[in-house]
């Protein structure tokens, strides 16, 4: 999200990536251009009730193509990930290919509008084996919204999302909602920082689960078309992974 501050200010061919952070930007890839965003490494851990679960994803990437000045399409791929579970003296580990996600984004407001809004429907293609994935088709709609505070280097972003998620027993689907509130700060012309608070409400028929996390991220613009990033998410309740650490790079071609 925070790279959007530079792209909106420059109004030029500047990389504007979804990463880092959970909030989504409203910007789209310039018409006819390709943008690649790579999660070099993403590691998370969740502990509780005598169990320890970890997830490691390497080279997770998204390829985006600018369809028009207001729209883009993206394909997200996880070529390798590993999940492990440890409970007492036993456990298991599984490694393999992840799911595909196809995402479309349409900007709904003019580039110069004080409040930027976009709509981003997506669908998940179940290509991951169990237990890496649930082998179920899922989808949803996110509505990224941004406001750059006048005469400042601060911006506020909100990303509400409503998903069509598979039931835990895999016999149907239910609603899952999430929202992210982010405060971004352009610390220097090349460095952007952000702090986020995110929540998720999963209304599975088997029981409602709620996750809450406090997140922080940084993005460095190595050049107009190359961004480096890192971030950390910290769970605030038992249902949320304790920590999620990641780093990556984004390039506009």
C-alpha positions in Angstrom: 0.0 0.0 0.0 2.7 2.5 1.0 4.3 2.6 -2.4 1.1 4.1 -3.7 2.1 7.4 -2.1 5.1 7.8 -4.4 3.2 6.7 -7.5 0.3 9.0 -6.9 2.6 11.9 -6.3 4.8 11.3 -9.2 2.0 10.6 -11.8 4.6 8.8 -13.9 5.9 5.3 -14.5 6.6 4.5 -10.9 6.2 1.1 -9.4 3.0 0.9 -7.2 2.8 -2.5 -5.5 0.3 -4.3 -3.3 3.2 -5.3 -1.0 4.2 -4.6 1.7 1.3 -4.6 4.2 -2.2 -6.0 4.1 -4.0 -2.9 2.8 -4.4 -2.8 -0.9 -3.6 0.3 -3.0 -6.0 1.8 -5.4 -3.4 2.3 -8.2 -3.2 0.1 -11.3 -0.3 -0.9 -13.6 0.1 1.6 -16.5 -1.6 0.5 -19.7 0.4 -2.2 -21.6 3.0 -2.5 -18.8 3.8 -5.6 -16.7 4.6 -5.5 -13.0 6.1 -8.5 -11.1 5.9 -8.6 -7.3 7.9 -11.3 -5.5 7.7 -12.4 -1.9 11.3 -13.7 -1.5 10.4 -15.3 1.8 7.4 -15.3 4.1 7.5 -17.2 7.4 4.8 -17.4 10.1 4.4 -19.3 13.4 1.4 -20.0 15.6 1.6 -21.6 19.0 -1.1 -22.7 21.5 -2.5 -25.7 23.4 0.8 -27.5 23.1 1.0 -27.2 19.4 3.4 -25.2 17.1 2.5 -24.6 13.5 4.8 -22.9 11.0 4.4 -21.9 7.3 7.3 -21.0 5.0 6.6 -19.7 1.4 9.5 -18.9 -1.0 9.3 -17.0 -4.3 5.6 -16.3 -4.0 4.9 -13.9 -6.9 2.2 -11.9 -8.7 2.3 -10.9 -12.3 0.1 -7.9 -13.2 -0.8 -6.4 -16.6 -2.3 -2.9 -17.1 -5.4 -3.3 -19.3 -6.4 0.4 -19.3 -5.5 3.6 -17.4 -8.0 2.5 -14.8 -7.8 -1.3 -14.7 -5.4 -4.3 -14.4 -5.4 -8.1 -14.1 -3.1 -10.2 -11.9 -2.1 -13.8 -11.4 -0.7 -14.8 -8.0 1.3 -18.0 -7.7 3.0 -19.7 -4.8 5.5 -22.1 -6.4 6.8 -23.6 -3.1 5.6 -23.6 0.5 6.0 -25.9 3.5 3.7 -26.3 6.5 4.7 -28.1 9.7 2.9 -29.1 12.8 4.3 -30.1 16.2 2.2 -31.4 19.0 4.0 -33.1 21.9 6.4 -35.6 20.5 4.7 -36.0 17.2 4.1 -33.9 14.1 4.1 -33.7 10.3 5.5 -31.6 7.5 4.1 -31.1 4.0 5.8 -29.3 1.0 4.4 -28.4 -2.4 2.8 -26.0 -4.8 0.3 -23.5 -3.6 -3.0 -22.1 -4.9 -3.5 -19.8 -7.9 -5.3 -16.5 -7.4 -6.7 -14.4 -10.3 -7.4 -10.8 -9.4 -9.0 -7.9 -11.3 -8.8 -4.3 -10.2 -10.9 -1.3 -11.5 -10.3 2.2 -10.2 -13.6 3.9 -9.6 -12.3 7.5 -9.1 -10.3 9.9 -11.2 -6.5 10.1 -10.6 -6.7 13.5 -9.0 -9.6 12.8 -6.7 -8.8 13.5 -3.0 -10.3 10.1 -2.0 -9.2 7.2 -4.2 -11.5 4.1 -4.5 -11.1 0.8 -6.4 -13.0 -2.5 -6.7 -11.0 -5.7 -6.8 -12.8 -9.0 -7.3 -10.8 -12.2 -7.1 -11.1 -16.0 -7.4 -8.8 -18.7 -5.9 -8.1 -21.7 -8.0 -7.5 -24.8 -5.7 -4.2 -26.1 -7.1 -2.5 -26.8 -3.7 -2.6 -30.3 -2.3 -3.8 -31.0 1.3 -2.9 -29.8 3.9 -1.3 -26.8 2.0 -4.8 -26.0 0.7 -8.4 -27.0 1.1 -9.0 -28.1 -2.5 -12.0 -25.7 -2.7 -12.8 -22.8 -5.0 -13.1 -19.5 -3.2 -13.4 -15.9 -4.1 -14.2 -12.4 -2.8 -14.3 -8.7 -3.3 -12.0 -6.0 -1.8 -12.7 -2.3 -2.0 -9.3 -0.4 -1.5 -9.8 3.2 -0.4 -7.1 5.8 0.1 -6.9 9.4 1.3 -3.7 11.5 1.2 -3.8 14.1 4.0 -3.2 17.5 2.5 0.0 19.4 3.2 1.5 16.3 4.8 3.4 13.1 4.0 0.8 10.9 5.5 -1.9 8.8 3.9 -4.8 6.7 5.4 -5.9 3.5 3.7 -8.9 1.2 4.4 -9.4 -2.1 2.7 -12.8 -3.8 3.5 -13.2 -7.3 2.0 -16.0 -9.8 1.8 -15.1 -13.4 0.8 -17.0 -16.6 -0.2 -15.0 -19.1 1.8 -15.3 -22.9 2.0 -16.8 -24.5 5.1 -14.4 -26.4 7.4 -16.3 -29.6 6.6 -16.1 -28.8 2.8 -19.8 -29.2 2.3 -20.6 -25.6 1.4 -19.5 -22.0 1.6 -20.0 -19.1 4.0 -19.2 -15.4 4.4 -15.8 -14.3 5.7 -15.2 -10.5 6.2 -11.9 -8.7 6.8 -10.7 -5.1 7.1 -7.4 -3.3 7.3 -6.8 0.2 8.5 -3.3 1.6 7.5 -1.4 4.8 8.2 1.4 5.4 5.7 4.2 7.9 6.1 6.6 9.0 3.3 9.6 9.4 5.6 12.0 10.4 2.7 11.5 10.6 -1.1 12.5 6.9 -1.3 11.5 5.4 2.0 7.9 4.7 3.1 6.7 3.3 6.4 3.3 2.1 7.5 1.5 0.8 10.6 -1.7 -1.3 10.2 -4.4 -2.8 12.3 -6.3 -5.7 10.7 -9.2 -7.9 11.6 -11.0 -10.9 10.2 -14.3 -12.5 11.0 -14.9 -16.0 9.7 -18.6 -17.1 10.1 -18.0 -20.8 9.5 -21.1 -23.0 10.4 -18.8 -24.9 12.8 -18.1 -21.8 14.8 -17.1 -18.2 14.3 -13.4 -17.3 14.5 -12.0 -13.8 14.8 -8.4 -12.8 14.1 -6.7 -9.5 14.9 -3.2 -8.3 14.2 -0.9 -5.3 14.5 1.4 -4.9 11.5 4.3 -2.8 10.4 6.1 -2.5 7.0 8.7 -0.5 5.1 9.3 0.0 1.4 12.4 1.5 -0.3 12.3 2.8 -3.8 15.6 1.7 -5.3 14.6 3.3 -8.6 11.4 4.5 -10.2 10.6 1.0 -11.2 12.2 -1.2 -8.4 10.9 -1.4 -4.9 12.3 -3.4 -2.0 10.2 -4.2 1.1 9.9 -6.0 4.4 7.3 -6.3 7.1 6.1 -8.0 10.2 2.6 -9.0 11.5 1.9 -9.8 15.1 -1.2 -11.6 16.4 -3.3 -10.0 19.1 -5.5 -12.9 20.0 -5.1 -16.7 20.2 -6.8 -17.4 16.9 -4.2 -15.3 15.0 -0.7 -16.5 14.1 1.8 -15.2 16.6 4.1 -13.7 14.0 4.5 -13.4 10.3 7.8 -12.0 8.8 8.4 -11.4 5.1 10.5 -9.5 2.6 10.2 -9.0 -1.2 10.8 -7.0 -4.3 8.6 -5.4 -7.0 9.6 -4.4 -10.5 7.7 -2.5 -13.2 8.6 -3.3 -16.8 
